Amino acid sequence: MEKNKLSGIERELVLQYLIDGNVPVIITPVSENETDDDEIHSLNSEIYSIAIEAEHISVLKEGIILLQNVSSQVVDFEGKKVKVEFYFNKVGLYFITEMKTVSSGPALVIPNEINRIEDVYTEQKYDFYCDFYYSVGGTNSSFRCYPATNIDLFTRPIWSSIQLEKQQKAKEFLEKMVPAARKNGRAGNGIQLINVCKYFVEKTENKIESIQGRLKPFNILFVNHERIVLGFEKNEAFELQENQEYALNMAFSMKDAPSITRNVFVTFRIDNIYSKENENDFAADCSFTSLKEEDCRFLYEKATSNLFI
């Protein structure tokens, strides 16, 4: 923990930055018995982080953050220990403090200790991934896409796979997406939209990372012999465009010989881009524009478990 703790001079610079800029923060209640050397956990899985925009924040020179006109959810945190996260010159920082109540409403006292956020890497083994190829400013580049953790690929999407308590919200997303999907007539039977709804309602939000603005791997939400659906977050450095053509290479590890990989190279067009109301999370519904016949057969049989005739 010490290596991530800001020095006294660094803390003063951050404090002045907060006073001058009133930057947005994310607040998460944390367990009362956590120590500085432990991983910090939320009180329980039903409590979500809350993002507070800059216009609802003012910072006093004494190092007190005043929260104004905030939601009742924030008020419920009063008297509790909270983790406060924010970006300082694109570097993710956090501190732990107790939410107080003053005459103007909720307030946070900035403690002496402010820490850098560390990235937490979870090692996972994938038997399928994609390399996405693109060009920016005449420079060709690529990045890797991985299956979304909460979605089963190569099975027919079913509505019951969405958590019961989130199905109403998912239905609202679906009702917004269907007209857009029908407009250009390129959404096929639309079964892939179930996975888009699941991705939107079950995706964890409001996460601040060690460095702001990095291009993160896209999530693979759906694949068959006709299309692929990718979930992603907004990024200023790279923006997908509807009706634009891109290329990717899909790599499959063979069950009988995991060290052997089958590669399927495709080009595809983005038919529709759907977004959540936060305008930060998106899903691109894409149809293949070039695909070898033997690869089409392979994807069809993998996605449907039926022979390609």
GIGI-V242202 format. One record per backbone hydrogen bond with DSSP energy under -0.5 kcal/mol. CO is the residue of the C=O (numbers start at 0). NH is the residue of the N-H. Records with the same first field share a line. If there is no record, write none. Layout:
BEGIN
CO=NH + NH
END
This chain:
BEGIN
0=3 + 4
1=4
3=115
6=10
7=11
8=12
9=13
10=14
11=15
12=16
13=17
14=18
15=19
16=20
17=21
24=51
25=84
26=49
27=82
28=42
30=33
34=37
40=30
43=46
45=47
49=26
50=52
51=24
52=55
53=56
55=67
57=59 + 65
59=62
62=109
63=59 + 65
64=107
65=57 + 67
70=73 + 74
71=75
73=76
74=77
76=79
79=98
80=29
81=83 + 96
82=27 + 84
83=94
84=25
85=92
87=90
89=91 + 211
90=87
91=116
92=85
93=114
94=83
96=81
97=99 + 108
98=78
99=106
101=104
104=101
105=66
106=99
107=64 + 109
108=110
111=113
113=5
114=93
118=120
119=121
120=122
123=125
126=252
127=146
128=250
129=131 + 144
130=248
131=142
132=246
133=140
135=138
137=139
138=135
140=133
142=131
144=129
145=219
147=150
150=152
151=154
157=160
158=161
162=165
163=166
165=169
166=170
167=171
168=172
169=173
170=174
171=175
172=176
173=177
174=178
175=179
176=180
177=181
178=182
179=183
180=184 + 185 + 186
186=189
189=192
190=193
191=194 + 195
192=196
193=197
194=198
195=199
196=200
197=201
198=202
205=207
209=91
210=213
213=215
217=145
218=220 + 230
219=147
221=228
225=287
226=223
227=285
228=220 + 221
229=283
230=218
231=281
234=237
240=243
243=269
245=267
246=132
247=249 + 265
248=130
249=263
250=128
251=261
256=253 + 259
259=253
260=262
261=251
263=249
265=247
266=288 + 289
267=245
268=270 + 286
269=242
271=284
273=282
275=278
279=233
280=275
281=231
282=273 + 284
283=229 + 285
284=270 + 271
285=227
286=268
289=266
291=295
292=296
293=297
294=298
295=299
296=300
297=301
298=302
299=303
300=304
306=308
END
